[in-house]
Structure formats: C-alpha cells, structure tokens
Amino acid sequence: MYNWKKAYLHCNGCIEARMETAQLEKFLELNGISIVKNPSEADVVLVYACGLTQEDAQLSAEIIKDIKSKSRKDADFIVWGCLPHIDPLTLRKVHKGMSFGRSNVHILEKFIDAKVRYEDVTVNYLFPVDLRRGGRRKVRDLTSFLEWLNYRLRSRFAPIADGKIYYIMTSRGCLGNCTFCSDKRSCGMIRSKPKERIVEEFKKGLEKGYKVFNLVATDLGAYGRDRGYRLDDLLREITAIEGDYKLILGNVNPYHLKEMFDGLEDIFKSGKVGLLGSSAQTGSNRLLKLMGRRYTVEEFKECITAVKSLTPKTLLWTQIMAGFPAETEEDFRETLKLLDEIKFDFVQVFKFSERPTVPASRLWGSLPREVVEKRYRRLLIKAIQNEILRKIERMRQ
C-alpha cells in the first residue's frame, strides 16, 4: 500500500479522458489525497496519455518526459489511459514504470486502501486542459492553418456549446470492431451506467440551472445493450422531463442510428436534441465494408435526411477519414460527393493513422504520404466550406 498525501494529475485526451481524469481527481480527494498544481510537490504523478494516433502518442511521450523532468525523484510516476494498451512500445521509450489502461484505473483502490470506490464517484465536468502542455493548437503551415480554422469554425458556429454544459458519462467501451480504430483496445466492450442513475444526474443538472447536457460515451449508440435496453429507452425517460434544455448526442454510430431510428423519431420531434453526432467515415460503400462498418452510405444519408426533416434546428456533426489504406481516387470522390449532398454543421476530418493494434495497417499497408496529405487538405477545405454554407443557410431560416 502507498502512503500518498499529494497527487498531481495531467490529461491530454478527449472529452471521455478529461471526464475520467476529473473522476480520478475527485476519487483521490474523497480518499484523503490532496491535489497539487505542480508535479514537484507531489508524492504521486498520474498522467493520462492519449495514443489514438501516431501524433497523439508522440505528443503524450513529450508530455511525459516534460512532467518527469519536473517531478521529484522519489515520487511515484504512473501513466494511464489509452497509450499503455494502444502503443506500449512508444510508452516504454520514455517510461518503464507503472502503467495501466483506462478500464484498469480501479486498481488504485487497493494501492490506497480506498474507502470510496472509483466507480461510485460521479463528476459532471471536464478536467481542465493545460495550455502549456499540448493544450494549444499551433499553426505551422497550410495544413495546420486549415485544421485550426476548421476547429475555430466548429467552436464559433456551435450555439449549443455556449455557456455551461453539464456532462454525463453514460457508458464506456463499444460493440464495434472497426478495422481502423485502436480505441477498442483501450476502452474494451460496452459498460453502461444504469439509466436510473443517468436520469438522476440529469435531474440534478436541471436543478442547478443547466440547459445543455452532453451525454458522453465511446459509442453512445450502443448504450444499454449490456443491460437489456437501448439508447432510445433512456432518451424517452429524459425527454419526458419538463424543462428548457437541449441534449448533445455525440458518437452515435450510424449502424445504431439506423437500427433504432423508429424509436428515436418522437425524441427528435420533441426538439430536445440540440446536436447529433454520427461518424460517416467515408462516402464509399466499398470502404465501409473494409472498415467493418455495418451500414451503407445510402442508409446513412436516409437517416440524416430524416433527422433534418424531423428536427431542422438540430446541429449535425460527422467525422470523415482521409487516407484509409485501401482508399482509391474513386473512393475519395465518393466521400467528397457525400459532403456535397449533405451539408453538415460540423465536419471533423482526420487522417488514418497506423497503430500497432489496428488491423487495417497490417492488411492493406499504407498509401503514399503525399496522397494522404493532399486528400486530407481537400477534405478540410470541403469541411470549412460546408460549415460556412450551413451557417448562412441557418441564418436565412
């Protein structure tokens, strides 16, 4: 058992990672451990390290080295999160000490003889981003400028994100087996929070005066499948509650969206869904099969078109990938066509990243870097055009 009195925490991950780090912070505090703002003051340093892409892994490695250089030599240094499971080789280059994945954070309970369990701790906010260590976007060239501009447009044109947001962690893990994704290795299978507990958190948020609620999950569309119910069951209970509020439904896999669309229609009609996020990934049916996605482009378009009809004010967000290993020029044109046919409010563009645990890297190799970069820039430009045109369209409504 460890006799930790003071802890320093850092996180360079996504919304889920920041919620989990905030939960860890509160867990430590409830068990008598103080949180300090400087690693040199801590008995234990816990760094949540992202490893989703090669760039994320490299940034995490740099952050680990930097924080280690400022930590006490006798302090325990722990790396947790995605990187230990997704890219252990990169981690070992900078850290050979204790590490564990996201789903194993509860082992800390034994280390400190915890009176309060990690899973019994609830937080509804995000751990703050450290702008000194990986939290600020740097503009170095045309590509990074387009990335920055796309990010700024998404932030500026998103009234749903104005003011305070009440975050509710609904589930962790997913049911998919996408051939391009390394996250499953870290997050594991779906583990849903009981819907009664989520509804109770929602009511508390309303009582505190919140009007925007983000239902956070690795794959929100898969919520509840491990408990015998579905996302639409949860949403019916929430939207039955009176009040002036909007829901953010991010990361709803198109497969789950089409599968339970009949159950979602009344929820969309309620006007309570402020934002729907559903990742298309590509406009090519051939690539969707190779990616392990269980829907067609036509099914995706049908669902999104129906959502627009049922709830015109709902903001629509999607993800598009550039440079999947088997992507041809024809596949790429199909993706551009999809973005021409459906104007999304926000389009997050990312490049395929070779990871040690990703099947696509082993099955189809990789495209030339210059091809990937060119397609990536073209998609960023298309995304920016989409966002501006969609904003103008909404202003005219």
N, C-alpha and C positions, 0 to 999 in steps of 0.2 A: 504494500500500500504506500502511496505517495503522500508526503506532507506538504502539499502545495498551499500557499497562502495568497499568492498573487499570480494572475494569468494575463497574458497578452494575446489578443486574437487578431487575425487578419483574414480577409476573404477577397479573392479576385474572380469570383464566379458569377453565375447567372442569378436571377431572382430566387430560384429554389435554394441555391447555395447561400445567398445572403439571408434568407429566412432560417435556414438550418444553422447558420453561424449565430444569428440572433438568438435562436433557441438554445444553442450551446452556451452562449454568454449568460443567459438567464438561469440555465441549469447550474452553472458553476456558482453564480451569485446565491442562488437558493440553497446551495450546499456549503456556504460559508467561505467561498473563494472570491477575493476582490479582483476587479478588472482594472488593469492599468493601461495607460496610453503610450507607454514607452517600453519596448522589449527589454531594455537594460534593467528595468525594475522588477521583471517577472521571474517567478520560480519555474513557470512552465509557459512555453510559447506554442500556440496552436495555429497553424497556417492551413486554411482551406485552399487547395491548389487545383485549379481547373486544368483539364487535359484533353478537352473535346477536340481541339485541332492542334496541328504542329505549332502554330503561332501561340496558342494558349499555353501549351506545355512549355515552350521556351520562355514565355513571359513568367510563368509560375516558377521556373528554375531560377530566373534572375531575381525574382522577389524573395525566394527562399535564401539565396546567397546574401542578399542585402540585409534581410532581417537577422540572419545568423551572425553577420558581422557586427551587429549592434546589440546582440543578446549576451547575457552573462555566460561564461564558460561552464559554470556549474548548473545552469538551468536545463531542464528537460525540454527538448525541441521535438514537436510532433507535427507531421504533415498528414493531413487527412483530406477527404473529398474525392474528386474524380481521378486525379493524376495517379495515385498509387495503384489503381486497378487498370486504368487505360494505358498508361505508359510508364511502367516501373523502371525501365532502363534509363529514361531521361531523369527520373527522380533520383536514381542511385548515383548519378554523376555529381549531384550536389548534396545529397542527404542519404546517409546509410543508417540512420537511427530509426526510431519508432514511426510507423505509418499505418494507416488503415483507410478503408473506403467509407463512402457515405453511409452505407447500411450498417456499418460496424461501430458507429460512434458511441453506442450504448456501453461498450466495454469500459468506458471511462468511469462508469458507475462503480465497478469493482476497484478501480485504482484509488478512489477517494472515499470508499465506503459510503456511497451516496444515500442520503435519507429521502431525497426526492429523485424519482426516475426521470431520465431524459424524455421519454415518450409522454410523461404526464405534464410536461411543460408546454404551455401554449404562448405563442407570440403572434402578433398581427401587424408586424412592421418589418422593415428590412435593416440588416446590418449596414452601417454606412460604408461608402466607398472611400478608400484612401487615395486621394488625387496624387499623392507623392509616389505611390507605388502601383502603377498600372491602371489608375482610375481616369486618366485624361487622354483623350484622343489626340494623336499627333499627326499633323498634315506635313507629309514629306514630298509627295509627288502627286500626279494627276489622280492615280487610283485612290490614294488616301484622302485626297480632297473630295472625290465623289463619295467615298464612304462617310466622311464627315458630313457632307451636305445631305445625304440620304438620312442619316441619323438625326440631324437638326430638323429636317422637314417633318419626320415622324414625330419628333418631340413637340414641335411648334404647332402642327396641324391636328393635334390629338386633344380636343377639349375634354375627352373622357379622363385624361390624366391631370387635368387642372385641379389644384387643391390637394387635399389629403386623400389617400387611398387606404382602405382597410384590407389587409392581405389575410387570406385564409388558406392555409395549406390543406388541401383536400386529399391528396394521395401522393405517393412516391412510386416510381417504377412504371413499367408499361407492359403491354401484351404483344408488342410488335417484335419483328426480327428483321429490321431494315438492314440491308447489306452495306450501307454507307455509314451507319451510326455506331459510334463507340460508347454512347451513353449507357446502353443496356448493361454493359459490363460492370458499370459502376452502380447504377440505380437498381438493377435487379427487376424482379417481377412486381406486378402491381400490389400495393399495400394501401388500402383505402381507409381513411378515417371514418368512423361511424357517422351516418348522415345526421343523427340526432345531435351529435357534438358540433357538427358544422353549422346546423341551424341555430344552435345556442350561441355560437360565436357570432353569427350573423346578427342575431337579435341584440347582442351586447354592443356590436358596432353601431347599429341603428340608435340605441340608447345614448351612445356617446356623440351622436350627431353626424356620423359619416354618411356620405351619399354615394360613394363609389366603392365597390367591393371587387377585389381581384381574387378569383378562385384559382389558386396556384396548384399546378400538378406537372409531372413529367409528361403525361398523356391524359389530359382531362377527359377526353372522350371515353377512356377505359375505366373511369371512376366507377367504383361499386361492384365491378364484375366479380371480385373476390369475395363479396359479401351477399351476392344473390340479388342485386338490384343494379340500376343504371343511372347515368348522369341525369337523364330526364326526370327520374323519380325524385332526385334531390332538388332539381330546379323547380319542380312543381310545388314542393313544400316551401321553398324560399319565396317564389313569386306570389304565393298565396298570402304572404305577409304584406299588410298595407304599409305604404311609405313612399317617399320621394327618393328613389335610388336607382343606380344603374349597376349592372354586372359586367365584369370583364371576363370573358370566356376565352382564354388563350390555349393554344396547343390542343385543339380538338382535331384529332386525326381524321382526314376525310372519310376513311373507312367507317369509323364510328358515327360520323355525322350522317352519312347516307343510311346506315343500318338502323338508326333510331330517329330518323327525320320526322316520321309521323308523330312521335311522342314529343318532338320539340316545337311543332308548329304553333300550338297555343302559347308556348313560352315566348317565341319570337313575336307573336301578335300582341303580347302584353306590353311591349315597348320597354321592358325592363333590361334588355340586353344592350348595353352600350357599345360593346366591342366583341367581335367574334374573330378568333384567330384559327386558321386552318391551313396547314402547310401543303401546298400543291407539289412542291419539289421540282416538277418538270411538266412540260406540256406534251410529252411523248409517252404514248401507251407502251411502246416497246421498252423504254427505260423504266417505267413504273413496275413492270414485271421483273426486270433485273434488279431493281431496288428492293423488291419484296414488299411493295405497297399493294394493298388489296382493294384497289378501286381503279376505275378508268378515268381518263380526262373528261369524258362526256358525263359521267356520274358526278364528278366534282363540279363541273360547270352547272349542271342541273341544280345541285344543292345550293350553290352560291347565288344563282339567279333567283331561286325560290326565296332565299333569305332576304335578298334585296326587295322582293315584292312584298313579303310579309312585314318587314320592318325597315323601311327606307332610311331611317336615321341611324341605324346601327353601322358603326365603323367596321370595315373589313380589312383583315390583315392576313398576309400569307408569306411563306418562305419559298425561295427559288434557289436551286443549286446550279452552279456553273462547274463544268469540268468533271462530271461523273466519268469514270474510266472508259465506259463503253459508248459515250456520247458522240454521235456523228454530227455533221453540219445540219443534216435534215432534222435530227432530234432537237438541236438548238433552235432551229427556225420554228419548230412546233411550240417551243417554250415562249419565244417572242410573240407568236400568234396568240397564245393563251393570254398574255398580258395585254395584247391589243383588244381582245374580245371582252375581257373582264377588267374594268378599272377598279383596282383595289385602293383603299385609302392609304395603306402602308404595305410596302413590299421589302422584306428583309432578304438581301442577296448574300449568299456565302459560297465559298469555293469548296469543292470536295477536298478533303484532307486525308492523306494516307496515315493510318494509325495502325499500330501493331495488332490490334484486336478487330479490325474491320475486314470482313470477308471480301468486299469489292476490291480492296488493294491487292489481295492475293489472286483473285480470279481473273481480273482483266488488266492488271498493270496500271499504267497511268498515261494520260495524254501529255503531249509536249507542253512545257510550262508556258510558252508564249501563246499557245492556243487557248489555254485556260484563262490567262490574264486578259486576253482580248475579249473573250466571251464574258468574263466577269465584268469588265468595264462597260460593255454594251448593255448588260442586264442592269447595272447600276444606273446608267443613263435612262433606260426604259423605266425603271422604278421611279426615278425622280420625276420624269415626265408624267407618269401615272398619278403620282401624289399631288402634283400641281394641278393637273387637269381635274382630278377628283375634287380637290378643294374648290376650284372655280365652279364646278358643277353643283356642289353643295351650297355655295353662296347664292346661286341663282334659284335654288329651290324655295 
